[in-house]
Amino acid sequence: MPEARGGMFRSLRNHNYRLFAIGGVISNVGGWMQRTAQDLLVLDLTNGSAVALGVTTALQFLPLLLFGLWGGMLADRYPKRRLLMVAQSLMGVLALTMGLLVVTGNAQFWHVYVMAFVLGLISCVEVPTRQSFVVEMVGRKDLANAVALNASSFNLARVVGPAVAGVLISMLGGTGPMFLINALSFVAVLSGLALMRTSELTAPDPVPRAKGQLREGLRYVLDRPDLLLPILLVAFVSLFTQSFSMSIALMARGVFGAGASSFGLASSMFAVGALGGALMAARRVRPSRKLLIGGAVSFGLFQIATGLAPWYPLYLLFLIPAGVALISVNTAANTSVQLASSPEMRGRVMGIYVLVFTGGAPIGAPLLGWISEMGGPRVGVMIGGVLTLAGTGAAIMLTRVIGRRSRAAVRGVAAAAAGA
C-alpha cells in the first residue's frame, strides 16, 4: 500500500489527538495490568476453572451484544467528548472498588462477575463513542493513520501491561494493587479530554431523536458492500479472538506450567506481534480487501500452530505472527468502516462494528472454555483456528449473497419506476 506524506506518526502533530493518545497509552497499560490480574484472580478463586474464566470474559462483553447498538445511537446524538469523560470516570470508580475488595481480602468470584458485567455496560457507550471520536480530531485525511496509532497504543500497552503486572503480582504477593493502579491511570485520560481545544474539533451536528434510527443504521450497512464485508469478517474472526486471549492463560498454566511472570511474557509476545502489525498499518493510506481476508486466514492458521507447539519457546514464537495477523484485520476493518460511513451515520455504524467486534465473546469464550475444559487447552485453541477459517469463508459468501439481493431489489424498484 502507498505511504502517506508526513510519516508514520503524522497524526501526533494534532494537539487534540496528541493528548488523546498520551492518555490512551497510560490508561491502556493500566487496563492490561487489570486484565492480567483479573484472569489470575478468577483462576485463584475458582481453583483454575477454565469455564469460570470463560464466563467472566462473556459477562464483560454480553452487554455490548445486548445494548451495543443503542450506545452507537447515543454517540450520534450527544457530544462525544462529554460522553467519554462520563464513561471514563465510571470505569475508574469501578476499578477502584474492585481493587479495595481484593486488597482487603473480601473479593469473591461473583464480585468479579459483577465488575465484568458493569464494565461491559459502560463500554456499550464508551467504545463506539471513542472509535467515532477519532475522525473529529484528525479528519478523514489522517484517519487511517490515527486508527493504526490507536491500535499501536493499545498493543504497546498489551506488551508492557501484562509483563509489569506479572512482576508486580509476584513482588507484592497479590492482584489487588493492579486494580488500584488502573483506577489511577484514568486520571491521564480525563486530563487529556479536559485540556482539548474544542474549537479544533470537527464535530458533526447532533442527530435529533427520532423513531427507527437503529433500523436506519442496519439498512445503511446492508446496502453497502464496502461496509458489510469488513463488518461480517470482524464478526466471525472476533467470535474467537477473546477466547484466544483467554487461551494464553490456559496454555501458559495448564500446558506449560508457567507462573505469573511467564504468563505475562506470553501475553506480551502476542502483543509484540500486534504492535508491529499496527505500526506497519500506520504507513498505509487505505487498507485493501486482500489485507482484510489475508489477515483473517493467517490468524486462523497461527491459532492452529500455537495449539500444536510442543515447547514453550516455540509457542511464544508463534504468538508473534498471530498478533500481526489479528491486528491487520482489526485496523483494516476499522479504517474501512469509518472512511465509508457518512458523518451523521458514523456513530451507529461504529455501534454495529463494536457489536460484532465484541459481541461474539459471550458465545465463543464459554464455548471454547468448555472445549478446553473437556479436551484440554490445545484442542480448544486449534478448534478456534479452524472455526476462524470457516468464518472467513462464510463472511465472503454472505457479502456476495446480500449484495446480489440488494442489487436485484434496486433494479426492481428502478424497473417499476420506469414502467410507471
C-alpha positions as CSV (number, residue, x, y, z in Angstrom):
1,M,0.0,0.0,0.0
2,P,1.2,3.6,-0.7
3,E,2.7,5.6,2.2
4,A,1.1,9.0,3.0
5,R,3.2,12.1,3.4
6,G,4.0,13.1,7.0
7,G,5.4,9.8,8.3
8,M,4.2,7.0,10.5
9,F,3.3,9.3,13.4
10,R,1.8,12.2,11.5
11,S,-1.5,12.3,13.5
12,L,0.5,13.2,16.6
13,R,1.1,16.7,15.2
14,N,-2.6,17.3,16.0
15,H,-2.8,18.9,19.5
16,N,-6.1,17.2,20.5
17,Y,-5.1,13.8,19.2
18,R,-1.7,14.0,20.9
19,L,-3.5,14.5,24.3
20,F,-5.9,11.7,23.4
21,A,-3.0,9.3,22.5
22,I,-0.9,10.0,25.6
23,G,-3.8,9.5,27.9
24,G,-4.7,6.3,26.0
25,V,-1.3,4.8,26.4
26,I,-1.3,5.3,30.2
27,S,-4.8,4.1,30.6
28,N,-4.3,1.1,28.3
29,V,-1.3,0.0,30.3
30,G,-3.4,0.1,33.5
31,G,-6.2,-1.7,31.7
32,W,-4.0,-4.6,30.7
33,M,-2.5,-4.8,34.1
34,Q,-6.0,-5.2,35.4
35,R,-7.0,-7.7,32.8
36,T,-4.0,-9.9,33.7
37,A,-4.8,-9.6,37.4
38,Q,-8.4,-10.4,36.7
39,D,-7.6,-13.6,34.8
40,L,-5.3,-14.8,37.6
41,L,-7.7,-13.7,40.3
42,V,-10.5,-15.8,38.7
43,L,-8.3,-18.8,38.4
44,D,-7.2,-18.5,42.0
45,L,-10.8,-18.0,43.3
46,T,-12.1,-21.0,41.3
47,N,-9.2,-23.5,41.6
48,G,-8.2,-23.0,38.0
49,S,-11.6,-23.3,36.3
50,A,-11.5,-22.6,32.6
51,V,-15.3,-22.4,32.5
52,A,-15.2,-19.6,35.1
53,L,-12.6,-17.7,33.1
54,G,-14.8,-18.0,30.0
55,V,-17.9,-16.8,31.9
56,T,-16.0,-13.8,33.2
57,T,-15.0,-12.9,29.6
58,A,-18.5,-13.5,28.4
59,L,-20.1,-11.3,31.1
60,Q,-17.8,-8.4,30.2
61,F,-18.9,-8.5,26.5
62,L,-22.5,-9.6,26.9
63,P,-23.9,-6.0,27.5
64,L,-22.2,-5.0,24.2
65,L,-24.1,-7.8,22.5
66,L,-27.4,-6.7,24.0
67,F,-27.1,-2.9,24.1
68,G,-24.2,-2.0,21.8
69,L,-26.4,-0.6,19.0
70,W,-28.0,1.9,21.5
71,G,-24.5,3.0,22.5
72,G,-23.8,3.9,18.9
73,M,-27.0,5.8,18.6
74,L,-26.1,7.9,21.7
75,A,-22.7,8.7,20.1
76,D,-24.6,10.3,17.2
77,R,-27.0,12.2,19.5
78,Y,-24.6,13.7,22.1
79,P,-21.2,15.4,22.1
80,K,-18.7,12.6,22.1
81,R,-16.1,14.3,24.3
82,R,-18.6,14.7,27.2
83,L,-19.8,11.1,26.8
84,L,-16.2,9.9,27.0
85,M,-15.5,11.9,30.2
86,V,-18.5,10.4,32.0
87,A,-17.7,6.8,30.8
88,Q,-14.0,7.0,31.8
89,S,-14.9,8.4,35.2
90,L,-17.3,5.5,35.9
91,M,-14.7,2.9,34.8
92,G,-12.1,4.4,37.2
93,V,-14.6,4.2,40.1
94,L,-15.3,0.5,39.2
95,A,-11.6,-0.4,39.2
96,L,-11.1,1.4,42.5
97,T,-13.9,-0.5,44.1
98,M,-12.7,-3.9,42.9
99,G,-9.1,-3.1,44.0
100,L,-10.3,-2.3,47.5
101,L,-12.2,-5.6,47.7
102,V,-9.2,-7.6,46.7
103,V,-6.7,-5.8,48.9
104,T,-8.9,-6.1,52.0
105,G,-9.3,-9.9,51.3
106,N,-13.1,-9.6,50.7
107,A,-13.2,-10.4,47.0
108,Q,-15.2,-13.4,45.8
109,F,-15.6,-14.8,42.3
110,W,-19.1,-13.3,42.0
111,H,-17.6,-9.8,42.6
112,V,-15.5,-10.3,39.5
113,Y,-18.6,-11.4,37.6
114,V,-20.5,-8.2,38.6
115,M,-17.5,-6.0,37.8
116,A,-17.1,-7.5,34.4
117,F,-20.8,-7.1,33.6
118,V,-20.9,-3.4,34.8
119,L,-17.7,-2.7,32.8
120,G,-19.5,-4.1,29.8
121,L,-22.5,-1.8,30.3
122,I,-20.3,1.3,30.4
123,S,-18.4,0.1,27.3
124,C,-21.6,0.0,25.3
125,V,-21.4,3.8,25.2
126,E,-17.7,4.3,25.6
127,V,-16.3,2.1,22.8
128,P,-18.4,3.3,19.8
129,T,-18.1,6.9,21.1
130,R,-14.3,6.6,21.3
131,Q,-14.0,5.0,17.9
132,S,-16.1,7.6,16.1
133,F,-14.4,10.5,18.0
134,V,-11.1,9.9,16.3
135,V,-12.2,11.4,13.0
136,E,-13.4,14.6,14.8
137,M,-9.9,15.1,16.0
138,V,-7.8,14.4,12.9
139,G,-10.2,14.5,9.9
140,R,-10.6,12.0,7.1
141,K,-7.1,12.6,5.7
142,D,-5.3,11.2,8.7
143,L,-8.0,8.8,9.9
144,A,-6.2,5.6,8.8
145,N,-3.0,6.7,10.5
146,A,-4.8,7.7,13.7
147,V,-6.7,4.3,13.9
148,A,-3.4,2.5,13.4
149,L,-1.7,4.5,16.1
150,N,-4.6,3.8,18.4
151,A,-4.0,0.1,17.8
152,S,-0.3,0.6,18.3
153,S,-1.0,2.3,21.7
154,F,-3.3,-0.5,22.7
155,N,-0.8,-3.2,21.8
156,L,2.2,-1.3,23.3
157,A,0.2,-1.4,26.5
158,R,-0.5,-5.1,25.9
159,V,3.3,-5.6,25.8
160,V,4.0,-3.6,28.9
161,G,0.9,-4.1,31.0
162,P,0.9,-7.9,31.4
163,A,4.7,-8.1,31.9
164,V,4.7,-5.3,34.5
165,A,1.6,-6.9,36.2
166,G,3.3,-10.3,36.3
167,V,6.4,-8.9,38.0
168,L,4.3,-6.7,40.5
169,I,2.0,-9.6,41.4
170,S,5.0,-11.7,42.2
171,M,6.6,-8.9,44.2
172,L,3.5,-7.7,46.1
173,G,2.0,-11.1,46.6
174,G,-1.4,-10.3,45.2
175,T,-3.5,-9.0,42.3
176,G,-5.3,-6.2,44.2
177,P,-2.8,-3.4,43.6
178,M,-3.2,-3.9,39.8
179,F,-6.8,-2.7,40.0
180,L,-5.8,0.3,42.1
181,I,-3.1,1.3,39.6
182,N,-5.6,1.0,36.8
183,A,-8.0,3.3,38.7
184,L,-5.3,5.9,38.9
185,S,-4.5,5.6,35.2
186,F,-7.9,7.1,34.3
187,V,-6.7,10.5,35.5
188,A,-4.5,10.7,32.4
189,V,-7.4,10.1,30.0
190,L,-9.7,12.6,31.8
191,S,-7.0,15.2,31.9
192,G,-6.3,14.9,28.2
193,L,-10.0,15.2,27.3
194,A,-10.4,18.3,29.6
195,L,-7.4,20.0,28.0
196,M,-8.5,19.6,24.4
197,R,-9.1,22.6,22.2
198,T,-12.8,22.3,21.4
199,S,-12.6,24.9,18.6
200,E,-10.4,22.5,16.7
201,L,-12.8,19.5,16.8
202,T,-14.8,19.0,13.7
203,A,-17.9,17.5,15.3
204,P,-21.0,16.9,13.1
205,D,-24.4,18.3,14.1
206,P,-26.1,16.0,16.6
207,V,-28.7,13.7,15.2
208,P,-32.1,14.6,16.7
209,R,-34.1,11.9,18.4
210,A,-36.4,10.1,16.0
211,K,-38.0,6.7,15.6
212,G,-36.4,4.0,13.5
213,Q,-32.8,5.2,13.9
214,L,-31.4,1.8,14.7
215,R,-33.2,0.2,11.7
216,E,-31.9,3.0,9.5
217,G,-28.3,2.2,10.6
218,L,-28.8,-1.5,9.9
219,R,-30.2,-0.8,6.4
220,Y,-27.4,1.6,5.7
221,V,-24.8,-1.2,6.4
222,L,-26.7,-3.9,4.5
223,D,-26.9,-1.7,1.4
224,R,-23.2,-1.0,1.3
225,P,-20.8,-3.9,0.5
226,D,-17.8,-1.8,1.4
227,L,-19.2,-1.7,4.9
228,L,-20.7,-5.2,5.0
229,L,-17.6,-7.2,4.2
230,P,-15.3,-5.8,6.9
231,I,-18.2,-5.9,9.5
232,L,-19.0,-9.6,8.7
233,L,-15.4,-10.5,8.6
234,V,-14.7,-9.0,12.0
235,A,-17.9,-10.7,13.3
236,F,-16.6,-14.1,12.5
237,V,-12.9,-13.5,13.5
238,S,-13.7,-11.8,16.8
239,L,-16.0,-14.6,17.8
240,F,-12.8,-16.5,18.8
241,T,-10.4,-13.6,19.4
242,Q,-11.3,-13.1,23.1
243,S,-11.2,-16.9,23.6
244,F,-7.7,-16.9,22.1
245,S,-6.6,-14.2,24.6
246,M,-8.1,-16.4,27.3
247,S,-6.3,-19.4,26.0
248,I,-3.0,-17.8,26.6
249,A,-3.6,-18.1,30.3
250,L,-4.8,-21.7,29.9
251,M,-1.9,-22.7,27.7
252,A,0.7,-21.0,29.9
253,R,-0.5,-22.5,33.1
254,G,-2.3,-25.7,32.1
255,V,0.1,-27.0,29.4
256,F,3.5,-25.4,30.1
257,G,3.2,-24.9,33.8
258,A,4.2,-21.2,33.7
259,G,3.9,-18.9,36.7
260,A,2.6,-15.3,36.8
261,S,5.7,-13.8,35.2
262,S,5.9,-16.3,32.4
263,F,2.2,-15.9,31.7
264,G,2.8,-12.2,31.4
265,L,5.6,-12.9,28.9
266,A,3.2,-14.9,26.7
267,S,0.6,-12.1,26.6
268,S,3.4,-9.7,25.8
269,M,4.8,-11.8,22.9
270,F,1.3,-11.8,21.3
271,A,1.2,-8.1,21.8
272,V,4.6,-7.6,20.3
273,G,3.3,-9.0,17.0
274,A,0.2,-6.9,17.2
275,L,2.2,-3.8,17.9
276,G,4.4,-4.5,14.8
277,G,1.3,-5.1,12.7
278,A,-0.2,-1.8,13.9
279,L,2.9,0.2,13.1
280,M,3.0,-1.2,9.6
281,A,-0.7,-0.3,9.2
282,A,0.2,3.3,10.2
283,R,2.2,3.7,7.0
284,R,-0.8,2.8,4.7
285,V,-3.1,5.3,3.2
286,R,-6.1,3.0,2.8
287,P,-6.5,-0.7,3.7
288,S,-7.3,-3.2,0.9
289,R,-9.7,-6.1,0.6
290,K,-6.8,-8.5,0.2
291,L,-5.3,-7.4,3.5
292,L,-8.6,-8.0,5.3
293,I,-9.0,-11.5,4.0
294,G,-5.4,-12.5,4.2
295,G,-5.1,-11.3,7.8
296,A,-8.1,-13.4,8.8
297,V,-6.8,-16.5,7.1
298,S,-3.4,-16.1,8.6
299,F,-4.8,-15.6,12.1
300,G,-6.7,-18.9,11.8
301,L,-3.6,-20.7,10.7
302,F,-1.4,-19.4,13.5
303,Q,-4.1,-20.2,16.1
304,I,-3.8,-23.9,14.9
305,A,0.0,-23.6,15.0
306,T,0.1,-22.3,18.6
307,G,-2.1,-25.3,19.7
308,L,0.4,-27.7,18.1
309,A,3.5,-26.1,19.6
310,P,5.4,-28.8,21.6
311,W,7.7,-26.4,23.5
312,Y,7.0,-23.1,25.4
313,P,9.7,-21.1,23.4
314,L,8.1,-22.2,20.1
315,Y,4.7,-21.4,21.5
316,L,5.9,-17.9,22.3
317,L,7.4,-17.5,18.8
318,F,4.1,-18.4,17.1
319,L,2.2,-15.8,19.2
320,I,4.1,-13.0,17.3
321,P,2.8,-13.6,13.8
322,A,-0.7,-14.4,15.3
323,G,-0.6,-10.9,16.7
324,V,0.5,-9.4,13.4
325,A,-2.4,-11.1,11.6
326,L,-5.1,-10.2,14.0
327,I,-4.2,-6.5,14.2
328,S,-4.0,-6.3,10.4
329,V,-7.7,-7.5,10.3
330,N,-8.8,-5.1,13.0
331,T,-7.1,-1.9,11.8
332,A,-8.1,-2.5,8.2
333,A,-11.7,-3.2,9.1
334,N,-11.9,-0.2,11.5
335,T,-10.5,2.2,9.0
336,S,-12.6,0.9,6.1
337,V,-15.8,1.2,8.1
338,Q,-15.1,4.8,9.3
339,L,-14.0,6.0,5.9
340,A,-17.0,4.6,4.1
341,S,-19.5,6.0,6.7
342,S,-21.2,9.4,6.4
343,P,-20.7,11.7,9.4
344,E,-24.3,11.5,10.6
345,M,-24.3,7.7,10.5
346,R,-20.8,7.1,11.8
347,G,-21.9,6.6,15.5
348,R,-24.5,4.0,14.6
349,V,-22.2,2.2,12.1
350,M,-19.4,2.1,14.7
351,G,-22.0,0.8,17.2
352,I,-22.7,-2.1,14.8
353,Y,-19.0,-2.6,14.3
354,V,-18.3,-2.7,18.0
355,L,-21.3,-5.0,18.5
356,V,-19.9,-7.6,16.1
357,F,-16.3,-7.0,17.3
358,T,-17.1,-7.7,20.9
359,G,-20.5,-9.4,20.8
360,G,-19.1,-12.8,19.8
361,A,-17.2,-13.2,23.1
362,P,-20.3,-14.3,25.1
363,I,-20.7,-17.1,22.6
364,G,-17.1,-18.0,21.7
365,A,-15.4,-17.6,25.1
366,P,-17.6,-20.0,27.1
367,L,-17.8,-22.5,24.2
368,L,-14.1,-22.8,23.8
369,G,-13.6,-22.6,27.5
370,W,-15.8,-25.7,27.8
371,I,-14.0,-27.4,25.0
372,S,-10.7,-26.6,26.7
373,E,-12.0,-28.0,29.9
374,M,-13.1,-31.2,28.2
375,G,-10.3,-31.8,25.7
376,G,-7.5,-29.6,27.0
377,P,-6.3,-26.1,26.1
378,R,-4.6,-27.3,22.9
379,V,-7.8,-28.7,21.5
380,G,-9.7,-25.5,22.3
381,V,-7.1,-23.3,20.5
382,M,-7.0,-25.5,17.4
383,I,-10.8,-25.7,17.1
384,G,-10.8,-21.9,17.4
385,G,-8.4,-21.6,14.5
386,V,-10.5,-24.0,12.3
387,L,-13.7,-22.0,13.1
388,T,-11.9,-18.7,12.2
389,L,-11.0,-20.1,8.8
390,A,-14.6,-21.3,8.2
391,G,-15.9,-17.9,9.4
392,T,-13.7,-16.0,6.9
393,G,-15.2,-18.1,4.0
394,A,-18.7,-17.5,5.4
395,A,-18.2,-13.7,5.5
396,I,-17.1,-13.6,1.9
397,M,-20.1,-15.7,0.7
398,L,-22.6,-13.8,2.8
399,T,-21.4,-10.4,1.4
400,R,-21.9,-11.7,-2.1
401,V,-25.3,-13.1,-1.4
402,I,-26.6,-10.0,0.3
403,G,-25.0,-7.8,-2.3
404,R,-26.8,-9.6,-5.1
405,R,-30.1,-9.3,-3.4
406,S,-29.7,-5.6,-2.7
407,R,-28.8,-5.0,-6.4
408,A,-31.8,-7.1,-7.5
409,A,-34.0,-5.0,-5.2
410,V,-32.7,-1.8,-6.7
411,R,-33.2,-3.0,-10.2
412,G,-36.8,-4.0,-9.4
413,V,-37.6,-0.5,-7.9
414,A,-36.0,1.1,-11.0
415,A,-38.0,-1.1,-13.4
416,A,-41.2,-0.3,-11.5
417,A,-40.5,3.4,-11.6
418,A,-39.7,3.3,-15.3
419,G,-42.9,1.4,-16.0
420,A,-44.9,4.0,-14.1
